[in-house]
Amino acid sequence: MAGVELLSDQGYRLDGRKASELRKVQARMGVFAQADGSAYIEQGNTKALAVVYGPHEVRGSRSRTMHDRAVINCQYSMATFSTAERKRRPHGDRKSSEMSLHLKQTFEAAVLTQLYPRSQIDIYVKILQSDGGNYSACVNAATLALVDAGIPMRDYVCACTAGFVEDTPLADLCHAEESGGGTTLALALLPRSRHIALVQMDARLHQDHLDMLMEAAAEACRGLSKVLDGVVRQHLQEVSVLTRD
């Protein structure tokens, strides 16, 4: 990673974090009453919204129906105002389609789809503000939305990025670190079983460095799991107070 100094001699990053430190995470569940499940998350300056509908009957072609499990449909998009570039981002462009596919693969590994044969679960995610880790924020927001919808999963799905600066692995990259020119790895993990739902790299990486980068991302995912669990527990407390009243 070249350009600005991404890691100081004292081991601090551009935003003052240590190498393995996560960005501040804030999240809320149940933000849309009309949906079966919804959630909003902020990871640093990256903000994402997720909405879940279903399970419901399969819409469209009947050939998509699975007789032994539910079909998961994911759609990813970015708000026009989400980045400094004000270019139009048409729905269904290549990058959005690729991200939608990655999200679909991620949640197929986590949702207990066999409990809902011949049905469909829709997951819609939108990036409202982008500052690195878009995939991770979408996965974490969608996980909370699925919990809000009451859809059973094997575990929380937690996602985070990692990358190298001068042989030092950094976790939870911001946009400046992602665009610095080095390899960026995105990992979606089911923390309790340590099952990998998805791993993606945007450049080549020497095999000797892979384990170090994977462990940095996995440790960050385990940290995020505790944060998401806290959000769910807080939401349940709020709901139980409202229902008692």
LUMKE-566293 format. One record per residue (C-alpha): residue in three letters; residue number from 1; x, y, z. Coordinates in pm, 1 decimal, always signed. Last residue first. Layout:
BEGIN
[marza "Ala" NUM [X Y Z]]
...
This chain:
BEGIN
[marza "Asp" 245 [-4651.0 -215.8 +2878.9]]
[marza "Arg" 244 [-4524.2 -572.2 +2899.4]]
[marza "Thr" 243 [-4491.2 -586.0 +2519.5]]
[marza "Leu" 242 [-4284.5 -266.9 +2515.2]]
[marza "Val" 241 [-4049.0 -390.0 +2789.5]]
[marza "Ser" 240 [-4002.7 -723.8 +2609.6]]
[marza "Val" 239 [-3924.0 -543.0 +2282.5]]
[marza "Glu" 238 [-3657.5 -323.9 +2446.4]]
[marza "Gln" 237 [-3494.1 -623.4 +2616.0]]
[marza "Leu" 236 [-3496.4 -817.6 +2289.6]]
[marza "His" 235 [-3331.3 -524.5 +2110.0]]
[marza "Gln" 234 [-3055.3 -505.5 +2371.7]]
[marza "Arg" 233 [-2992.7 -878.5 +2338.5]]
[marza "Val" 232 [-2971.7 -852.2 +1959.7]]
[marza "Val" 231 [-2731.7 -554.1 +1973.5]]
[marza "Gly" 230 [-2510.2 -733.5 +2229.8]]
[marza "Asp" 229 [-2495.4 -1041.4 +2006.9]]
[marza "Leu" 228 [-2394.3 -818.6 +1716.3]]
[marza "Val" 227 [-2104.6 -673.6 +1921.1]]
[marza "Lys" 226 [-1991.5 -1016.9 +2041.2]]
[marza "Ser" 225 [-1995.5 -1146.8 +1682.9]]
[marza "Leu" 224 [-1797.3 -841.5 +1572.0]]
[marza "Gly" 223 [-1506.2 -950.5 +1793.0]]
[marza "Arg" 222 [-1519.3 -1299.6 +1644.7]]
[marza "Cys" 221 [-1520.0 -1146.2 +1296.9]]
[marza "Ala" 220 [-1212.5 -936.2 +1385.7]]
[marza "Glu" 219 [-1031.1 -1250.6 +1501.2]]
[marza "Ala" 218 [-1124.6 -1419.4 +1172.9]]
[marza "Ala" 217 [-994.6 -1125.1 +965.4]]
[marza "Ala" 216 [-659.8 -1120.0 +1146.9]]
[marza "Glu" 215 [-640.9 -1501.6 +1129.0]]
[marza "Met" 214 [-704.0 -1497.2 +754.0]]
[marza "Leu" 213 [-431.6 -1234.4 +701.1]]
[marza "Met" 212 [-173.4 -1433.5 +895.7]]
[marza "Asp" 211 [-270.4 -1758.8 +724.0]]
[marza "Leu" 210 [-244.0 -1596.9 +378.7]]
[marza "His" 209 [+99.2 -1437.6 +422.5]]
[marza "Asp" 208 [+311.9 -1747.0 +347.8]]
[marza "Gln" 207 [+84.1 -1827.8 +52.4]]
[marza "His" 206 [+185.9 -1508.4 -123.6]]
[marza "Leu" 205 [-115.9 -1295.6 -211.2]]
[marza "Arg" 204 [-272.1 -1217.3 -546.8]]
[marza "Ala" 203 [-539.0 -948.4 -566.4]]
[marza "Asp" 202 [-904.4 -879.6 -479.6]]
[marza "Met" 201 [-943.3 -1156.3 -224.1]]
[marza "Gln" 200 [-1269.2 -1323.2 -121.2]]
[marza "Val" 199 [-1370.8 -1560.4 +155.0]]
[marza "Leu" 198 [-1724.2 -1687.3 +208.4]]
[marza "Ala" 197 [-1925.0 -1884.8 +463.3]]
[marza "Ile" 196 [-1620.0 -2002.2 +657.2]]
[marza "His" 195 [-1717.5 -2235.3 +944.4]]
[marza "Arg" 194 [-1546.2 -2139.2 +1269.6]]
[marza "Ser" 193 [-1821.1 -2343.7 +1444.6]]
[marza "Arg" 192 [-1887.5 -2067.9 +1698.1]]
[marza "Pro" 191 [-1776.2 -1781.8 +1471.4]]
[marza "Leu" 190 [-1979.8 -1840.9 +1153.8]]
[marza "Leu" 189 [-1743.4 -1641.8 +931.4]]
[marza "Ala" 188 [-1760.2 -1408.1 +633.8]]
[marza "Leu" 187 [-1411.0 -1299.1 +524.4]]
[marza "Ala" 186 [-1300.7 -1016.9 +295.4]]
[marza "Leu" 185 [-932.8 -999.4 +198.5]]
[marza "Thr" 184 [-769.8 -687.6 +57.1]]
[marza "Thr" 183 [-433.4 -713.8 -116.9]]
[marza "Gly" 182 [-235.4 -391.2 -139.7]]
[marza "Gly" 181 [-286.6 -79.8 -352.3]]
[marza "Gly" 180 [-392.3 +179.2 -95.1]]
[marza "Ser" 179 [-757.4 +166.4 -203.6]]
[marza "Glu" 178 [-863.3 -58.3 +84.2]]
[marza "Glu" 177 [-663.0 +146.4 +336.7]]
[marza "Ala" 176 [-813.7 +476.1 +220.6]]
[marza "His" 175 [-1162.9 +320.2 +219.0]]
[marza "Cys" 174 [-1141.9 +193.8 +578.6]]
[marza "Leu" 173 [-1014.8 -154.4 +656.6]]
[marza "Asp" 172 [-1153.7 -374.9 +933.6]]
[marza "Ala" 171 [-833.1 -553.6 +1038.1]]
[marza "Leu" 170 [-473.5 -463.4 +950.7]]
[marza "Pro" 169 [-200.5 -725.2 +898.6]]
[marza "Thr" 168 [+154.5 -583.6 +931.3]]
[marza "Asp" 167 [+393.7 -691.3 +653.4]]
[marza "Glu" 166 [+444.2 -328.3 +542.4]]
[marza "Val" 165 [+69.0 -260.2 +536.0]]
[marza "Phe" 164 [-136.5 -573.0 +476.1]]
[marza "Gly" 163 [-512.6 -622.4 +451.1]]
[marza "Ala" 162 [-817.4 -742.1 +642.6]]
[marza "Thr" 161 [-1192.8 -719.9 +590.5]]
[marza "Cys" 160 [-1479.1 -823.1 +815.3]]
[marza "Ala" 159 [-1791.2 -1038.4 +810.9]]
[marza "Cys" 158 [-2003.0 -1194.2 +1083.6]]
[marza "Val" 157 [-2275.4 -1451.1 +1014.7]]
[marza "Tyr" 156 [-2450.0 -1520.2 +1344.5]]
[marza "Asp" 155 [-2496.2 -1892.3 +1390.1]]
[marza "Arg" 154 [-2671.9 -2189.4 +1229.9]]
[marza "Met" 153 [-2957.1 -1958.7 +1131.6]]
[marza "Pro" 152 [-3330.4 -1959.5 +1209.1]]
[marza "Ile" 151 [-3545.5 -1680.9 +1055.1]]
[marza "Gly" 150 [-3713.0 -1474.5 +1327.7]]
[marza "Ala" 149 [-3741.1 -1164.3 +1108.1]]
[marza "Asp" 148 [-3530.0 -964.7 +1357.6]]
[marza "Val" 147 [-3265.5 -1238.6 +1342.5]]
[marza "Leu" 146 [-3269.3 -1208.5 +962.6]]
[marza "Ala" 145 [-3235.0 -828.5 +991.0]]
[marza "Leu" 144 [-2938.7 -864.7 +1230.6]]
[marza "Thr" 143 [-2761.4 -1097.9 +986.9]]
[marza "Ala" 142 [-2846.0 -863.5 +697.7]]
[marza "Ala" 141 [-2673.4 -573.1 +877.7]]
[marza "Asn" 140 [-2360.7 -781.1 +942.1]]
[marza "Val" 139 [-2348.9 -907.8 +583.9]]
[marza "Cys" 138 [-2404.6 -560.2 +439.1]]
[marza "Ala" 137 [-2139.2 -403.3 +662.3]]
[marza "Ser" 136 [-1888.1 -668.7 +559.2]]
[marza "Tyr" 135 [-1959.3 -629.0 +186.8]]
[marza "Asn" 134 [-1918.2 -250.1 +210.1]]
[marza "Gly" 133 [-1590.8 -274.0 +402.8]]
[marza "Gly" 132 [-1462.0 +70.0 +308.9]]
[marza "Asp" 131 [-1600.7 +420.0 +357.0]]
[marza "Ser" 130 [-1937.8 +406.9 +182.0]]
[marza "Gln" 129 [-2253.4 +579.5 +300.8]]
[marza "Leu" 128 [-2610.9 +459.4 +244.4]]
[marza "Ile" 127 [-2513.6 +110.7 +129.3]]
[marza "Lys" 126 [-2833.4 -80.2 +55.9]]
[marza "Val" 125 [-2925.0 -438.9 +139.8]]
[marza "Tyr" 124 [-3231.4 -638.4 +34.9]]
[marza "Ile" 123 [-3272.5 -997.1 +156.5]]
[marza "Asp" 122 [-3565.8 -1197.1 +19.3]]
[marza "Ile" 121 [-3648.6 -1543.9 +153.9]]
[marza "Gln" 120 [-3834.6 -1782.4 -78.3]]
[marza "Ser" 119 [-4047.5 -2093.1 -31.1]]
[marza "Arg" 118 [-4085.5 -2447.4 -164.9]]
[marza "Pro" 117 [-3916.2 -2595.8 +143.5]]
[marza "Tyr" 116 [-3881.5 -2376.9 +456.2]]
[marza "Leu" 115 [-3699.0 -2568.7 +731.7]]
[marza "Gln" 114 [-3435.9 -2684.6 +479.3]]
[marza "Thr" 113 [-3324.1 -2321.3 +444.0]]
[marza "Leu" 112 [-3152.3 -2319.7 +783.1]]
[marza "Val" 111 [-2972.9 -1990.9 +702.5]]
[marza "Ala" 110 [-2592.9 -1991.8 +733.7]]
[marza "Ala" 109 [-2426.3 -2129.1 +418.3]]
[marza "Glu" 108 [-2704.4 -2000.5 +191.6]]
[marza "Phe" 107 [-2642.3 -1668.1 +364.1]]
[marza "Thr" 106 [-2291.6 -1625.3 +227.3]]
[marza "Gln" 105 [-2367.9 -1756.0 -122.4]]
[marza "Lys" 104 [-2655.3 -1505.7 -157.2]]
[marza "Leu" 103 [-2436.4 -1223.0 -26.8]]
[marza "His" 102 [-2165.2 -1307.7 -279.6]]
[marza "Leu" 101 [-2424.4 -1318.0 -560.7]]
[marza "Ser" 100 [-2562.7 -976.7 -464.1]]
[marza "Met" 99 [-2206.2 -837.8 -457.4]]
[marza "Glu" 98 [-2145.4 -964.9 -811.1]]
[marza "Ser" 97 [-2475.3 -819.8 -934.3]]
[marza "Ser" 96 [-2392.9 -484.7 -773.2]]
[marza "Lys" 95 [-2049.5 -476.9 -937.0]]
[marza "Arg" 94 [-2187.1 -573.7 -1277.9]]
[marza "Asp" 93 [-2471.9 -319.9 -1282.9]]
[marza "Gly" 92 [-2815.3 -442.4 -1170.1]]
[marza "His" 91 [-2955.8 -112.6 -1047.0]]
[marza "Pro" 90 [-2779.8 +173.0 -1226.3]]
[marza "Arg" 89 [-2516.8 +362.2 -1028.7]]
[marza "Arg" 88 [-2522.0 +726.0 -1141.6]]
[marza "Lys" 87 [-2202.1 +908.6 -1074.3]]
[marza "Arg" 86 [-2180.0 +1149.6 -780.6]]
[marza "Glu" 85 [-1835.1 +1038.8 -668.3]]
[marza "Ala" 84 [-1782.2 +1128.4 -300.9]]
[marza "Thr" 83 [-1962.9 +807.3 -210.8]]
[marza "Ser" 82 [-2304.6 +704.6 -72.2]]
[marza "Phe" 81 [-2500.4 +986.4 -242.5]]
[marza "Thr" 80 [-2626.0 +768.5 -528.8]]
[marza "Ala" 79 [-2730.2 +504.8 -273.5]]
[marza "Met" 78 [-2562.8 +170.8 -329.5]]
[marza "Ser" 77 [-2740.6 -152.9 -415.1]]
[marza "Tyr" 76 [-2742.6 -519.8 -319.7]]
[marza "Gln" 75 [-3021.9 -769.2 -389.5]]
[marza "Cys" 74 [-3031.2 -1114.5 -235.0]]
[marza "Asn" 73 [-3278.3 -1397.6 -306.4]]
[marza "Ile" 72 [-3253.3 -1709.3 -93.7]]
[marza "Val" 71 [-3455.4 -2005.8 -220.3]]
[marza "Ala" 70 [-3596.4 -2222.8 +57.0]]
[marza "Arg" 69 [-3531.4 -2594.8 +89.1]]
[marza "Asp" 68 [-3631.4 -2946.8 -19.0]]
[marza "His" 67 [-3860.7 -2883.5 -316.0]]
[marza "Met" 66 [-3661.6 -2586.8 -450.0]]
[marza "Thr" 65 [-3873.1 -2349.3 -660.9]]
[marza "Arg" 64 [-3680.1 -2156.7 -927.4]]
[marza "Ser" 63 [-3857.0 -2346.7 -1206.9]]
[marza "Arg" 62 [-4181.6 -2192.8 -1082.4]]
[marza "Ser" 61 [-4082.3 -1869.2 -1256.4]]
[marza "Gly" 60 [-4178.5 -1552.7 -1072.7]]
[marza "Arg" 59 [-4238.6 -1544.9 -699.6]]
[marza "Val" 58 [-4165.9 -1831.1 -463.8]]
[marza "Glu" 57 [-4417.8 -1835.4 -180.4]]
[marza "His" 56 [-4310.0 -1657.5 +137.2]]
[marza "Pro" 55 [-4036.1 -1687.5 +400.4]]
[marza "Gly" 54 [-4023.0 -1400.3 +398.8]]
[marza "Tyr" 53 [-3912.5 -1042.0 +359.5]]
[marza "Val" 52 [-3582.2 -908.0 +496.0]]
[marza "Val" 51 [-3451.0 -548.3 +495.8]]
[marza "Ala" 50 [-3090.0 -437.2 +540.1]]
[marza "Leu" 49 [-2949.8 -82.8 +573.5]]
[marza "Ala" 48 [-2581.5 +4.0 +560.3]]
[marza "Lys" 47 [-2355.3 +283.2 +683.4]]
[marza "Thr" 46 [-1977.3 +297.7 +638.6]]
[marza "Asn" 45 [-1826.5 +581.7 +842.4]]
[marza "Gly" 44 [-1700.2 +352.1 +1118.5]]
[marza "Gln" 43 [-1913.7 +43.4 +1091.3]]
[marza "Glu" 42 [-2269.3 +179.8 +1107.6]]
[marza "Ile" 41 [-2559.3 -62.2 +1098.5]]
[marza "Tyr" 40 [-2932.4 -51.0 +1025.5]]
[marza "Ala" 39 [-3161.1 -351.9 +1061.7]]
[marza "Ser" 38 [-3483.0 -497.3 +923.6]]
[marza "Gly" 37 [-3708.7 -801.5 +953.5]]
[marza "Asp" 36 [-4055.0 -899.6 +831.2]]
[marza "Ala" 35 [-4079.7 -558.0 +664.2]]
[marza "Gln" 34 [-4353.6 -295.3 +712.3]]
[marza "Ala" 33 [-4235.4 -195.8 +1063.1]]
[marza "Phe" 32 [-3900.2 -74.9 +933.7]]
[marza "Val" 31 [-3616.3 -1.3 +1185.0]]
[marza "Gly" 30 [-3657.3 -332.5 +1366.5]]
[marza "Met" 29 [-3293.4 -367.0 +1465.8]]
[marza "Arg" 28 [-3038.9 -96.5 +1545.5]]
[marza "Ala" 27 [-2661.9 -85.9 +1505.8]]
[marza "Gln" 26 [-2350.4 +106.0 +1608.5]]
[marza "Val" 25 [-1999.7 -23.4 +1545.9]]
[marza "Lys" 24 [-1681.7 +175.6 +1612.2]]
[marza "Arg" 23 [-1401.4 +60.0 +1383.6]]
[marza "Leu" 22 [-1225.2 -256.4 +1488.0]]
[marza "Glu" 21 [-872.9 -267.6 +1631.9]]
[marza "Ser" 20 [-622.6 -521.6 +1500.1]]
[marza "Ala" 19 [-364.9 -273.8 +1366.3]]
[marza "Lys" 18 [-422.3 -7.1 +1634.7]]
[marza "Arg" 17 [-670.5 +267.8 +1558.0]]
[marza "Gly" 16 [-593.8 +639.0 +1528.4]]
[marza "Asp" 15 [-797.9 +706.6 +1213.8]]
[marza "Leu" 14 [-496.9 +698.1 +979.1]]
[marza "Arg" 13 [-347.3 +393.1 +1155.4]]
[marza "Tyr" 12 [-127.9 +375.0 +1464.5]]
[marza "Gly" 11 [+171.2 +142.9 +1508.2]]
[marza "Gln" 10 [+414.7 +393.9 +1661.5]]
[marza "Asp" 9 [+605.9 +419.7 +1331.5]]
[marza "Ser" 8 [+277.5 +522.9 +1171.3]]
[marza "Leu" 7 [+60.5 +300.4 +954.5]]
[marza "Leu" 6 [-128.9 +423.9 +647.9]]
[marza "Glu" 5 [+131.1 +686.1 +553.9]]
[marza "Val" 4 [-13.5 +843.2 +240.7]]
[marza "Gly" 3 [+76.8 +694.8 -97.4]]
[marza "Ala" 2 [+155.2 +323.2 -119.0]]
[marza "Met" 1 [+0.0 +0.0 +0.0]]
